[in-house]
Amino acid sequence: MKFESTGLISIEIDGKIYDYKLFQSLESLNRTKSQRKSAKELNISHTVFNRRLLKAEEKLGLKITQKAGNGTLLTEAGIDLLNEFRKYSIQIEKTSNINIAGGHISSGLLESITKSFNINVYSSSDKDAFELAKRGAVDILTLDDPLLAYELNIDFTPIAYDYLVLISSPNSKEITSINDLQGLEFVNVEGSAQRLAWNSLEHYDIDYSLKKTVNSQFDAFKLVKNSENLHSFLNASFFKGNEILKFDTRHVISLIKVNEDKPEVDEYIDFILNDGQKAIENQGFTLI
C-alpha cells in the first residue's frame, strides 16, 4: 500500500484520496471504542459515521474496524492507517506544539501524563520513530528499549524503569518456575524490549518458539487472550501478568531530544524529569 501526503487534510493511498474526515473519525474511534460516542463527539449521525468507515473499507479493500462486545475497535490495518496520517500530520505541521514520536509504551506514557503541554504524539515501533526523527519531523524521540541508542551511540535520557510480565492464554497451564516455560509458543512484538525475554530463555536453556509476530503489544495481548495455548512477554506498566522474568527483563524507558532550537522542548523534558515523575509512577512504572 503506497501512502503519499497531499496537503494538510488528505492522504493519497494507492491513487485514492482520503480527506481529514476519515482520520478525524479514526482518531475519535480509537479513543472512544464506540461508533455512537464518536458520532456524537463529531456532531454527526451514527449512520453517517458508519457509512464513512464502510466507504473507506470498500476503497481500501481492507477491514479497518472490528466489533468487540458492544463497541468497535480499529483493526491492525486501521491502526496502521491512523498512524500514517499522524506521521504525515507531524511532518507537515509547523507549530509551537511539541511533536513526539516513539515506541507504543514510551509514547503512550507521555501522552497519558501530559495535560499542561501542547503535544502531538506519533506511536509506532522504536525503529520507525527513529526514521521519523532522522528526517527532523519530531522534537522528541522516545524509546521503549534503549538498544537502538546503544547501537548508534546516541545519548538518551532515562525517565523510568519497566519490566516484562508473562501473559498466557486463559486455559494454559500454571507457570511457577523457569522450567515451566520449556516448549511454549510465543507471540513476538517487533521492535519491543522482548529481546530481553528471549535472551533470558536462551540463557536458561529453555526451548521455545515464536509462532506469530505483531506490531504492538496490544495486538499481542488480544491474540494471546483469544488463543488456546499462546504466550507473550509484555510491559508490566500496561499489563498484569506473571513476573517470572521480572529481574531479567528490567529495562529503561527513555527519551532523546531531537530539536535543540525549541525552548518548549527543554521545558517539557524538565517537567518529565521532575514534577512529572509522580504521574509516571502512578502509571505503573518504576522511577529512575
Number of C-alpha atoms within 10 A of each C-alpha: 6 7 15 15 18 14 13 15 16 19 23 15 16 12 11 11 14 17 15 14 14 18 22 15 21 26 18 18 22 19 13 16 18 18 24 19 16 23 19 13 13 15 10 12 14 16 11 11 20 14 12 14 18 16 12 15 15 10 13 15 9 13 16 21 20 13 12 11 7 8 14 17 21 22 17 18 14 20 19 15 19 21 19 19 26 19 22 22 20 24 17 14 14 11 9 12 16 20 24 28 32 30 26 23 27 24 26 18 20 19 16 11 17 16 9 8 14 13 17 19 20 28 24 25 24 29 16 14 24 23 13 21 23 11 9 13 23 25 23 25 27 32 31 25 24 22 17 15 17 11 8 8 9 10 12 17 16 18 22 21 19 24 25 29 23 22 25 25 18 14 11 14 10 10 13 11 10 14 13 12 18 15 11 17 18 23 23 24 23 16 22 25 26 21 17 19 22 19 13 16 19 12 9 12 12 17 13 15 14 15 12 13 13 15 17 21 23 17 15 24 20 11 18 20 16 13 14 13 16 24 26 25 31 28 25 20 20 18 17 13 16 17 17 16 19 16 10 15 23 18 21 24 27 21 25 21 18 18 19 10 9 13 10 16 22 14 11 18 17 12 15 19 17 10 10 17 19 14 16 23 15 11 14 17 23 18 15 13
